[in-house]
Amino acid sequence: MKSFEQRVLDYCFSFVSENDTADKMYEVSVLEVIRHFGLSASGNSYQRVAKALKTLNENTALYLPKTLPSGERGILMTQLFDTLFFGEAGTVQFRFSPN
């Protein structure tokens, strides 16, 4: 993971509070993300943020140990994000996997 992608991931984590439910959808505008990182409000910056989110969505596979109610143990294969939406108006919505 590149430095900018890690920073975008940390930014996404910053939305989480202790009282949030596992299915909470978070929303931010790309312009807010751009300003947060001190980037210029240009097409290149929008593309950079979109590419970072795409990479995070594709490269955050999680392999978690899990035991079923029957007692069977195994590995749950999931990913960090359940949903990532990048809207044409610059809206970003994301929800972390409940796992």
Buried (B, 14 or more C-beta within 10 A) or exposed (E): EEEBBEBBBEBBEEEEEEEEEEEBEBEBEBBEBBEBBEBEEEEEBBEBBBBBBEBBBEEBEEEEEEEEEEEEEEEEEBBBBBEBEBEEEBEBEBBBBEE
